[in-house]
Structure formats: structure tokens, C-alpha cells
């Protein structure tokens, strides 16, 4: 009877059979302690035990697929790393799997019989392909992230170089009795949009370049 049953029909069938033997269906997953006696059985075996033992409680948990959420979980992305989902490779991956959104992809069943907790964990066959492709896409996203970081460093270096040259070119930078404090004041006046840390970095780099140039004259 279960041979031609679709994956999505399994949980409803368990609920129906549980009700037929007077069992209460609990929509929950039971976390077993290590010391608990449990057995993992097949789906047909679970139905047979249910019919034979007529338990009072049957636990049923159904998980539905969400491409974005499953991708986040697969990549172990934290909230502050959500930007990873914006990489082109990841966006394409989620779009490709979006047609599965809402489908049942995992079923967890449980019942207690003669002191043994019997469990079934069923997953849709296509989930293995999702996991396999996710691993590949994660590697591609890592490469994209590395390229992005390299690009950001390059742009920062190029921008810093322009600002340092501008600061050195200002005659007040090399005026008499000018120290780091006055040069930082000058830098803040020239670059008011930058924070204190950036101003300090610009001045330090400018002083080093100015010193090196002066020793080569």
C-alpha cells in the first residue's frame, strides 16, 4: 500500500492511521536523551508497528522547503553575514531551487511501543542534490567574496594614495614647526568627511612618504 505513495502523502497517511487506532497525533519532534532506548525503522515498519501496537501517542513533524532559509542553514550564515546571500552565484542557486518552496522535504515520525521509541526520518530524494549543489555554490561564493575583499583593498589603497599626495602637496604640510598634531588638523580641514582613524592613517602615511622623499634629496 505504501509502494506507490508519494513523499507528501506519508505524513497524512500516518495521521489517518493514528486516528484509526485512537492515538493522539502530536505535531512535534521528540529530542531523545542518550540513555533512551530507541530504534530507527522504515516507513512501512512504522505503519505496521502503529497498527499492531496501537500506541496512545504518535509524533509527526513535517518540514517544508524554503530555498533562502535552507541556503542560509546550509552555508551556516549568521545574521551579520546575510550579505553572502547577495552574491550572484548564491542568488542564482536560490532562484533555481525556488520552485521547490513549500514542498515537504523532511518527515520525522515517532511512537513509543514496549518501552522503545521507534523513529522514522524520511527526506525527499532531491534534497541530496540540493546539498551537493550547495557545497559547490558555497565554494564559488567564497571565491566571489575573496575577489570582493581584494577589490575593496585595492580601491582603499588607491584612494589613500590620492589623499596622501593631496596632503603632502599642501604647502602647510611642510611648513616650519609643523608636527603631527598640526598635520592632523590640516588633514581634517582638507578631508572633513573622514573619521579620526582614517585621518590618522592618512597623516601617518604622508609623514612616512615625506620623510623618505626628504632623505633621498
Rosetta constraint file for C-alpha pairs under 8 A:
AtomPair CA 1 CA 5 HARMONIC 7.40 0.50
AtomPair CA 2 CA 44 HARMONIC 6.81 0.50
AtomPair CA 5 CA 9 HARMONIC 6.23 0.50
AtomPair CA 5 CA 10 HARMONIC 6.90 0.50
AtomPair CA 6 CA 10 HARMONIC 6.85 0.50
AtomPair CA 7 CA 104 HARMONIC 7.60 0.50
AtomPair CA 7 CA 124 HARMONIC 6.76 0.50
AtomPair CA 8 CA 12 HARMONIC 7.88 0.50
AtomPair CA 8 CA 103 HARMONIC 7.81 0.50
AtomPair CA 8 CA 104 HARMONIC 5.91 0.50
AtomPair CA 9 CA 13 HARMONIC 6.18 0.50
AtomPair CA 10 CA 14 HARMONIC 6.35 0.50
AtomPair CA 11 CA 15 HARMONIC 6.30 0.50
AtomPair CA 11 CA 60 HARMONIC 7.02 0.50
AtomPair CA 11 CA 62 HARMONIC 7.24 0.50
AtomPair CA 11 CA 107 HARMONIC 6.99 0.50
AtomPair CA 12 CA 16 HARMONIC 6.18 0.50
AtomPair CA 13 CA 17 HARMONIC 6.23 0.50
AtomPair CA 14 CA 18 HARMONIC 5.95 0.50
AtomPair CA 14 CA 47 HARMONIC 7.07 0.50
AtomPair CA 15 CA 19 HARMONIC 6.17 0.50
AtomPair CA 15 CA 25 HARMONIC 6.49 0.50
AtomPair CA 15 CA 60 HARMONIC 7.81 0.50
AtomPair CA 16 CA 20 HARMONIC 6.28 0.50
AtomPair CA 17 CA 21 HARMONIC 6.60 0.50
AtomPair CA 17 CA 47 HARMONIC 7.83 0.50
AtomPair CA 17 CA 50 HARMONIC 7.64 0.50
AtomPair CA 17 CA 51 HARMONIC 7.43 0.50
AtomPair CA 18 CA 22 HARMONIC 6.36 0.50
AtomPair CA 18 CA 23 HARMONIC 5.03 0.50
AtomPair CA 18 CA 24 HARMONIC 7.04 0.50
AtomPair CA 18 CA 25 HARMONIC 6.80 0.50
AtomPair CA 18 CA 50 HARMONIC 7.01 0.50
AtomPair CA 18 CA 54 HARMONIC 7.81 0.50
AtomPair CA 18 CA 58 HARMONIC 6.79 0.50
AtomPair CA 19 CA 23 HARMONIC 5.41 0.50
AtomPair CA 19 CA 24 HARMONIC 6.86 0.50
AtomPair CA 19 CA 25 HARMONIC 7.48 0.50
AtomPair CA 21 CA 51 HARMONIC 7.12 0.50
AtomPair CA 21 CA 54 HARMONIC 5.61 0.50
AtomPair CA 21 CA 55 HARMONIC 7.80 0.50
AtomPair CA 22 CA 54 HARMONIC 7.52 0.50
AtomPair CA 22 CA 56 HARMONIC 6.89 0.50
AtomPair CA 23 CA 54 HARMONIC 7.01 0.50
AtomPair CA 23 CA 55 HARMONIC 5.95 0.50
AtomPair CA 23 CA 56 HARMONIC 4.37 0.50
AtomPair CA 23 CA 57 HARMONIC 5.17 0.50
AtomPair CA 23 CA 58 HARMONIC 6.47 0.50
AtomPair CA 24 CA 56 HARMONIC 5.98 0.50
AtomPair CA 24 CA 57 HARMONIC 4.82 0.50
AtomPair CA 24 CA 58 HARMONIC 6.15 0.50
AtomPair CA 25 CA 57 HARMONIC 6.01 0.50
AtomPair CA 25 CA 58 HARMONIC 4.91 0.50
AtomPair CA 25 CA 59 HARMONIC 5.84 0.50
AtomPair CA 25 CA 60 HARMONIC 6.81 0.50
AtomPair CA 26 CA 57 HARMONIC 7.04 0.50
AtomPair CA 26 CA 58 HARMONIC 6.08 0.50
AtomPair CA 26 CA 59 HARMONIC 4.78 0.50
AtomPair CA 26 CA 60 HARMONIC 6.07 0.50
AtomPair CA 27 CA 59 HARMONIC 5.94 0.50
AtomPair CA 27 CA 60 HARMONIC 4.94 0.50
AtomPair CA 27 CA 61 HARMONIC 5.45 0.50
AtomPair CA 28 CA 59 HARMONIC 5.84 0.50
AtomPair CA 28 CA 60 HARMONIC 5.87 0.50
AtomPair CA 28 CA 61 HARMONIC 5.32 0.50
AtomPair CA 29 CA 59 HARMONIC 6.55 0.50
AtomPair CA 29 CA 60 HARMONIC 6.89 0.50
AtomPair CA 29 CA 61 HARMONIC 5.87 0.50
AtomPair CA 29 CA 108 HARMONIC 6.95 0.50
AtomPair CA 29 CA 109 HARMONIC 7.69 0.50
AtomPair CA 29 CA 110 HARMONIC 7.83 0.50
AtomPair CA 30 CA 59 HARMONIC 7.50 0.50
AtomPair CA 30 CA 110 HARMONIC 7.59 0.50
AtomPair CA 32 CA 36 HARMONIC 6.26 0.50
AtomPair CA 36 CA 117 HARMONIC 7.91 0.50
AtomPair CA 37 CA 115 HARMONIC 7.25 0.50
AtomPair CA 37 CA 116 HARMONIC 5.33 0.50
AtomPair CA 37 CA 117 HARMONIC 6.40 0.50
AtomPair CA 38 CA 116 HARMONIC 5.18 0.50
AtomPair CA 38 CA 117 HARMONIC 4.50 0.50
AtomPair CA 38 CA 118 HARMONIC 5.72 0.50
AtomPair CA 38 CA 119 HARMONIC 7.41 0.50
AtomPair CA 39 CA 116 HARMONIC 6.84 0.50
AtomPair CA 39 CA 117 HARMONIC 6.22 0.50
AtomPair CA 39 CA 118 HARMONIC 4.86 0.50
AtomPair CA 39 CA 119 HARMONIC 6.24 0.50
AtomPair CA 40 CA 118 HARMONIC 5.80 0.50
AtomPair CA 40 CA 119 HARMONIC 4.90 0.50
AtomPair CA 40 CA 120 HARMONIC 5.89 0.50
AtomPair CA 41 CA 45 HARMONIC 6.01 0.50
AtomPair CA 41 CA 46 HARMONIC 6.25 0.50
AtomPair CA 41 CA 118 HARMONIC 6.56 0.50
AtomPair CA 41 CA 119 HARMONIC 6.08 0.50
AtomPair CA 41 CA 120 HARMONIC 5.74 0.50
AtomPair CA 42 CA 46 HARMONIC 6.13 0.50
AtomPair CA 42 CA 120 HARMONIC 6.21 0.50
AtomPair CA 43 CA 47 HARMONIC 6.42 0.50
AtomPair CA 43 CA 120 HARMONIC 6.31 0.50
AtomPair CA 43 CA 122 HARMONIC 7.96 0.50
AtomPair CA 44 CA 48 HARMONIC 6.25 0.50
AtomPair CA 45 CA 49 HARMONIC 6.12 0.50
AtomPair CA 46 CA 50 HARMONIC 6.06 0.50
AtomPair CA 46 CA 118 HARMONIC 7.40 0.50
AtomPair CA 46 CA 119 HARMONIC 7.63 0.50
AtomPair CA 46 CA 120 HARMONIC 7.21 0.50
AtomPair CA 47 CA 51 HARMONIC 6.22 0.50
AtomPair CA 48 CA 52 HARMONIC 6.06 0.50
AtomPair CA 49 CA 53 HARMONIC 5.64 0.50
AtomPair CA 49 CA 54 HARMONIC 7.69 0.50
AtomPair CA 49 CA 113 HARMONIC 7.93 0.50
AtomPair CA 50 CA 54 HARMONIC 5.42 0.50
AtomPair CA 50 CA 55 HARMONIC 6.57 0.50
AtomPair CA 50 CA 111 HARMONIC 7.78 0.50
AtomPair CA 53 CA 113 HARMONIC 6.49 0.50
AtomPair CA 55 CA 111 HARMONIC 6.89 0.50
AtomPair CA 55 CA 112 HARMONIC 6.65 0.50
AtomPair CA 55 CA 113 HARMONIC 6.57 0.50
AtomPair CA 57 CA 111 HARMONIC 6.32 0.50
AtomPair CA 57 CA 112 HARMONIC 7.39 0.50
AtomPair CA 58 CA 109 HARMONIC 7.40 0.50
AtomPair CA 58 CA 110 HARMONIC 5.87 0.50
AtomPair CA 58 CA 111 HARMONIC 4.85 0.50
AtomPair CA 58 CA 112 HARMONIC 7.76 0.50
AtomPair CA 59 CA 108 HARMONIC 7.88 0.50
AtomPair CA 59 CA 109 HARMONIC 5.50 0.50
AtomPair CA 59 CA 110 HARMONIC 4.82 0.50
AtomPair CA 59 CA 111 HARMONIC 6.18 0.50
AtomPair CA 60 CA 107 HARMONIC 7.43 0.50
AtomPair CA 60 CA 108 HARMONIC 5.96 0.50
AtomPair CA 60 CA 109 HARMONIC 4.79 0.50
AtomPair CA 60 CA 110 HARMONIC 6.67 0.50
AtomPair CA 61 CA 107 HARMONIC 5.76 0.50
AtomPair CA 61 CA 108 HARMONIC 5.02 0.50
AtomPair CA 61 CA 109 HARMONIC 6.43 0.50
AtomPair CA 62 CA 104 HARMONIC 6.69 0.50
AtomPair CA 62 CA 105 HARMONIC 7.90 0.50
AtomPair CA 62 CA 106 HARMONIC 6.05 0.50
AtomPair CA 62 CA 107 HARMONIC 4.77 0.50
AtomPair CA 62 CA 108 HARMONIC 6.56 0.50
AtomPair CA 63 CA 104 HARMONIC 5.74 0.50
AtomPair CA 63 CA 105 HARMONIC 6.09 0.50
AtomPair CA 63 CA 106 HARMONIC 5.18 0.50
AtomPair CA 63 CA 107 HARMONIC 6.40 0.50
AtomPair CA 64 CA 101 HARMONIC 7.34 0.50
AtomPair CA 64 CA 102 HARMONIC 5.20 0.50
AtomPair CA 64 CA 103 HARMONIC 5.22 0.50
AtomPair CA 64 CA 104 HARMONIC 4.31 0.50
AtomPair CA 64 CA 105 HARMONIC 5.69 0.50
AtomPair CA 64 CA 106 HARMONIC 7.11 0.50
AtomPair CA 65 CA 70 HARMONIC 7.13 0.50
AtomPair CA 65 CA 100 HARMONIC 6.48 0.50
AtomPair CA 65 CA 101 HARMONIC 5.07 0.50
AtomPair CA 65 CA 102 HARMONIC 5.24 0.50
AtomPair CA 65 CA 103 HARMONIC 5.43 0.50
AtomPair CA 65 CA 104 HARMONIC 6.17 0.50
AtomPair CA 65 CA 105 HARMONIC 5.91 0.50
AtomPair CA 66 CA 70 HARMONIC 5.81 0.50
AtomPair CA 66 CA 98 HARMONIC 7.48 0.50
AtomPair CA 66 CA 100 HARMONIC 7.43 0.50
AtomPair CA 66 CA 101 HARMONIC 4.83 0.50
AtomPair CA 66 CA 102 HARMONIC 6.45 0.50
AtomPair CA 67 CA 71 HARMONIC 5.98 0.50
AtomPair CA 67 CA 94 HARMONIC 5.50 0.50
AtomPair CA 67 CA 95 HARMONIC 7.91 0.50
AtomPair CA 67 CA 97 HARMONIC 5.89 0.50
AtomPair CA 67 CA 98 HARMONIC 5.53 0.50
AtomPair CA 67 CA 100 HARMONIC 7.31 0.50
AtomPair CA 67 CA 101 HARMONIC 6.11 0.50
AtomPair CA 68 CA 72 HARMONIC 6.25 0.50
AtomPair CA 68 CA 94 HARMONIC 6.05 0.50
AtomPair CA 69 CA 73 HARMONIC 6.19 0.50
AtomPair CA 70 CA 74 HARMONIC 5.90 0.50
AtomPair CA 71 CA 75 HARMONIC 6.05 0.50
AtomPair CA 71 CA 94 HARMONIC 7.21 0.50
AtomPair CA 71 CA 134 HARMONIC 7.16 0.50
AtomPair CA 72 CA 76 HARMONIC 5.84 0.50
AtomPair CA 72 CA 77 HARMONIC 5.13 0.50
AtomPair CA 72 CA 78 HARMONIC 7.89 0.50
AtomPair CA 72 CA 85 HARMONIC 7.66 0.50
AtomPair CA 73 CA 77 HARMONIC 6.43 0.50
AtomPair CA 74 CA 131 HARMONIC 7.45 0.50
AtomPair CA 74 CA 134 HARMONIC 7.02 0.50
AtomPair CA 75 CA 134 HARMONIC 7.77 0.50
AtomPair CA 75 CA 138 HARMONIC 6.69 0.50
AtomPair CA 77 CA 81 HARMONIC 5.77 0.50
AtomPair CA 77 CA 82 HARMONIC 6.47 0.50
AtomPair CA 77 CA 84 HARMONIC 7.67 0.50
AtomPair CA 78 CA 82 HARMONIC 6.55 0.50
AtomPair CA 82 CA 86 HARMONIC 7.78 0.50
AtomPair CA 83 CA 87 HARMONIC 7.52 0.50
AtomPair CA 84 CA 90 HARMONIC 7.58 0.50
AtomPair CA 84 CA 141 HARMONIC 7.37 0.50
AtomPair CA 84 CA 145 HARMONIC 7.84 0.50
AtomPair CA 85 CA 90 HARMONIC 5.68 0.50
AtomPair CA 85 CA 91 HARMONIC 6.42 0.50
AtomPair CA 86 CA 90 HARMONIC 6.72 0.50
AtomPair CA 86 CA 91 HARMONIC 6.17 0.50
AtomPair CA 87 CA 91 HARMONIC 6.20 0.50
AtomPair CA 87 CA 141 HARMONIC 6.41 0.50
AtomPair CA 87 CA 144 HARMONIC 7.13 0.50
AtomPair CA 87 CA 145 HARMONIC 7.86 0.50
AtomPair CA 88 CA 92 HARMONIC 6.10 0.50
AtomPair CA 89 CA 93 HARMONIC 6.22 0.50
AtomPair CA 89 CA 137 HARMONIC 6.36 0.50
AtomPair CA 89 CA 140 HARMONIC 6.72 0.50
AtomPair CA 89 CA 141 HARMONIC 6.16 0.50
AtomPair CA 90 CA 94 HARMONIC 6.21 0.50
AtomPair CA 90 CA 137 HARMONIC 6.49 0.50
AtomPair CA 90 CA 138 HARMONIC 7.60 0.50
AtomPair CA 90 CA 141 HARMONIC 6.67 0.50
AtomPair CA 91 CA 95 HARMONIC 6.15 0.50
AtomPair CA 92 CA 96 HARMONIC 6.12 0.50
AtomPair CA 93 CA 97 HARMONIC 6.42 0.50
AtomPair CA 93 CA 134 HARMONIC 7.78 0.50
AtomPair CA 93 CA 137 HARMONIC 7.23 0.50
AtomPair CA 94 CA 98 HARMONIC 5.84 0.50
AtomPair CA 95 CA 99 HARMONIC 7.82 0.50
AtomPair CA 97 CA 101 HARMONIC 7.50 0.50
AtomPair CA 97 CA 130 HARMONIC 7.96 0.50
AtomPair CA 104 CA 124 HARMONIC 7.58 0.50
AtomPair CA 105 CA 123 HARMONIC 5.48 0.50
AtomPair CA 105 CA 124 HARMONIC 4.86 0.50
AtomPair CA 105 CA 127 HARMONIC 7.01 0.50
AtomPair CA 106 CA 121 HARMONIC 7.18 0.50
AtomPair CA 106 CA 122 HARMONIC 5.63 0.50
AtomPair CA 106 CA 123 HARMONIC 4.39 0.50
AtomPair CA 106 CA 124 HARMONIC 6.37 0.50
AtomPair CA 107 CA 120 HARMONIC 7.69 0.50
AtomPair CA 107 CA 121 HARMONIC 5.76 0.50
AtomPair CA 107 CA 122 HARMONIC 5.11 0.50
AtomPair CA 107 CA 123 HARMONIC 6.44 0.50
AtomPair CA 108 CA 119 HARMONIC 7.21 0.50
AtomPair CA 108 CA 120 HARMONIC 5.63 0.50
AtomPair CA 108 CA 121 HARMONIC 4.65 0.50
AtomPair CA 108 CA 122 HARMONIC 6.53 0.50
AtomPair CA 109 CA 119 HARMONIC 5.42 0.50
AtomPair CA 109 CA 120 HARMONIC 4.95 0.50
AtomPair CA 109 CA 121 HARMONIC 6.58 0.50
AtomPair CA 110 CA 117 HARMONIC 6.69 0.50
AtomPair CA 110 CA 118 HARMONIC 5.49 0.50
AtomPair CA 110 CA 119 HARMONIC 4.41 0.50
AtomPair CA 110 CA 120 HARMONIC 6.50 0.50
AtomPair CA 111 CA 117 HARMONIC 5.64 0.50
AtomPair CA 111 CA 118 HARMONIC 5.40 0.50
AtomPair CA 111 CA 119 HARMONIC 6.78 0.50
AtomPair CA 112 CA 116 HARMONIC 5.60 0.50
AtomPair CA 112 CA 117 HARMONIC 4.36 0.50
AtomPair CA 112 CA 118 HARMONIC 6.13 0.50
AtomPair CA 113 CA 117 HARMONIC 6.35 0.50
AtomPair CA 113 CA 118 HARMONIC 7.26 0.50
AtomPair CA 123 CA 127 HARMONIC 6.86 0.50
AtomPair CA 125 CA 129 HARMONIC 7.87 0.50
AtomPair CA 126 CA 130 HARMONIC 6.50 0.50
AtomPair CA 127 CA 131 HARMONIC 6.27 0.50
AtomPair CA 128 CA 132 HARMONIC 6.18 0.50
AtomPair CA 129 CA 133 HARMONIC 6.09 0.50
AtomPair CA 130 CA 134 HARMONIC 5.94 0.50
AtomPair CA 131 CA 135 HARMONIC 6.36 0.50
AtomPair CA 132 CA 136 HARMONIC 6.75 0.50
AtomPair CA 133 CA 137 HARMONIC 6.15 0.50
AtomPair CA 134 CA 138 HARMONIC 5.94 0.50
AtomPair CA 135 CA 139 HARMONIC 6.49 0.50
AtomPair CA 136 CA 140 HARMONIC 6.47 0.50
AtomPair CA 137 CA 141 HARMONIC 6.05 0.50
AtomPair CA 138 CA 142 HARMONIC 6.13 0.50
AtomPair CA 139 CA 143 HARMONIC 6.43 0.50
AtomPair CA 140 CA 144 HARMONIC 6.28 0.50
AtomPair CA 141 CA 145 HARMONIC 6.02 0.50
AtomPair CA 142 CA 146 HARMONIC 6.16 0.50
AtomPair CA 143 CA 147 HARMONIC 6.18 0.50
AtomPair CA 144 CA 148 HARMONIC 6.10 0.50
AtomPair CA 145 CA 149 HARMONIC 6.15 0.50
AtomPair CA 146 CA 150 HARMONIC 6.15 0.50
AtomPair CA 147 CA 151 HARMONIC 6.09 0.50
AtomPair CA 148 CA 152 HARMONIC 6.15 0.50
AtomPair CA 149 CA 153 HARMONIC 6.21 0.50
AtomPair CA 150 CA 154 HARMONIC 6.17 0.50
AtomPair CA 151 CA 155 HARMONIC 6.15 0.50
AtomPair CA 152 CA 156 HARMONIC 6.06 0.50
AtomPair CA 153 CA 157 HARMONIC 6.08 0.50
AtomPair CA 154 CA 158 HARMONIC 6.14 0.50
AtomPair CA 155 CA 159 HARMONIC 6.02 0.50
AtomPair CA 156 CA 160 HARMONIC 5.95 0.50
AtomPair CA 157 CA 161 HARMONIC 6.11 0.50
AtomPair CA 158 CA 162 HARMONIC 6.50 0.50
AtomPair CA 159 CA 163 HARMONIC 6.38 0.50
AtomPair CA 160 CA 164 HARMONIC 6.04 0.50
AtomPair CA 160 CA 202 HARMONIC 6.71 0.50
AtomPair CA 161 CA 165 HARMONIC 6.21 0.50
AtomPair CA 162 CA 166 HARMONIC 6.23 0.50
AtomPair CA 163 CA 167 HARMONIC 6.18 0.50
AtomPair CA 163 CA 202 HARMONIC 6.99 0.50
AtomPair CA 164 CA 168 HARMONIC 6.23 0.50
AtomPair CA 164 CA 202 HARMONIC 5.75 0.50
AtomPair CA 164 CA 203 HARMONIC 7.26 0.50
AtomPair CA 164 CA 205 HARMONIC 6.81 0.50
AtomPair CA 164 CA 206 HARMONIC 5.20 0.50
AtomPair CA 165 CA 169 HARMONIC 6.05 0.50
AtomPair CA 165 CA 206 HARMONIC 7.32 0.50
AtomPair CA 166 CA 170 HARMONIC 6.57 0.50
AtomPair CA 167 CA 173 HARMONIC 6.76 0.50
AtomPair CA 167 CA 187 HARMONIC 6.71 0.50
AtomPair CA 167 CA 190 HARMONIC 7.76 0.50
AtomPair CA 167 CA 203 HARMONIC 7.92 0.50
AtomPair CA 167 CA 206 HARMONIC 7.06 0.50
AtomPair CA 168 CA 173 HARMONIC 5.91 0.50
AtomPair CA 168 CA 174 HARMONIC 7.38 0.50
AtomPair CA 168 CA 206 HARMONIC 6.27 0.50
AtomPair CA 168 CA 210 HARMONIC 7.12 0.50
AtomPair CA 169 CA 173 HARMONIC 7.50 0.50
AtomPair CA 170 CA 174 HARMONIC 7.73 0.50
AtomPair CA 171 CA 175 HARMONIC 6.28 0.50
AtomPair CA 172 CA 186 HARMONIC 7.74 0.50
AtomPair CA 173 CA 178 HARMONIC 6.99 0.50
AtomPair CA 173 CA 183 HARMONIC 6.03 0.50
AtomPair CA 173 CA 186 HARMONIC 7.43 0.50
AtomPair CA 174 CA 178 HARMONIC 6.81 0.50
AtomPair CA 178 CA 182 HARMONIC 6.00 0.50
AtomPair CA 178 CA 183 HARMONIC 6.89 0.50
AtomPair CA 179 CA 183 HARMONIC 6.22 0.50
AtomPair CA 180 CA 184 HARMONIC 6.04 0.50
AtomPair CA 180 CA 203 HARMONIC 7.44 0.50
AtomPair CA 181 CA 185 HARMONIC 6.32 0.50
AtomPair CA 182 CA 186 HARMONIC 6.15 0.50
AtomPair CA 183 CA 187 HARMONIC 6.07 0.50
AtomPair CA 183 CA 203 HARMONIC 6.66 0.50
AtomPair CA 184 CA 188 HARMONIC 6.12 0.50
AtomPair CA 184 CA 199 HARMONIC 6.65 0.50
AtomPair CA 184 CA 200 HARMONIC 6.76 0.50
AtomPair CA 184 CA 203 HARMONIC 6.20 0.50
AtomPair CA 185 CA 189 HARMONIC 6.32 0.50
AtomPair CA 186 CA 190 HARMONIC 6.21 0.50
AtomPair CA 187 CA 191 HARMONIC 5.80 0.50
AtomPair CA 187 CA 192 HARMONIC 7.90 0.50
AtomPair CA 187 CA 199 HARMONIC 6.34 0.50
AtomPair CA 187 CA 202 HARMONIC 7.80 0.50
AtomPair CA 187 CA 203 HARMONIC 7.06 0.50
AtomPair CA 188 CA 192 HARMONIC 5.16 0.50
AtomPair CA 188 CA 194 HARMONIC 7.60 0.50
AtomPair CA 188 CA 199 HARMONIC 6.62 0.50
AtomPair CA 191 CA 199 HARMONIC 7.84 0.50
AtomPair CA 194 CA 198 HARMONIC 6.08 0.50
AtomPair CA 194 CA 199 HARMONIC 6.44 0.50
AtomPair CA 195 CA 199 HARMONIC 6.29 0.50
AtomPair CA 196 CA 200 HARMONIC 6.12 0.50
AtomPair CA 197 CA 201 HARMONIC 6.26 0.50
AtomPair CA 198 CA 202 HARMONIC 6.16 0.50
AtomPair CA 199 CA 203 HARMONIC 6.20 0.50
AtomPair CA 200 CA 204 HARMONIC 6.07 0.50
AtomPair CA 201 CA 205 HARMONIC 6.16 0.50
AtomPair CA 202 CA 206 HARMONIC 6.07 0.50
AtomPair CA 203 CA 207 HARMONIC 6.04 0.50
AtomPair CA 204 CA 208 HARMONIC 6.27 0.50
AtomPair CA 205 CA 209 HARMONIC 6.24 0.50
AtomPair CA 206 CA 210 HARMONIC 5.96 0.50
AtomPair CA 207 CA 211 HARMONIC 5.97 0.50
AtomPair CA 208 CA 212 HARMONIC 6.14 0.50
AtomPair CA 209 CA 213 HARMONIC 6.08 0.50
AtomPair CA 210 CA 214 HARMONIC 6.14 0.50
AtomPair CA 211 CA 215 HARMONIC 6.37 0.50
AtomPair CA 212 CA 216 HARMONIC 6.61 0.50
AtomPair CA 213 CA 217 HARMONIC 6.73 0.50
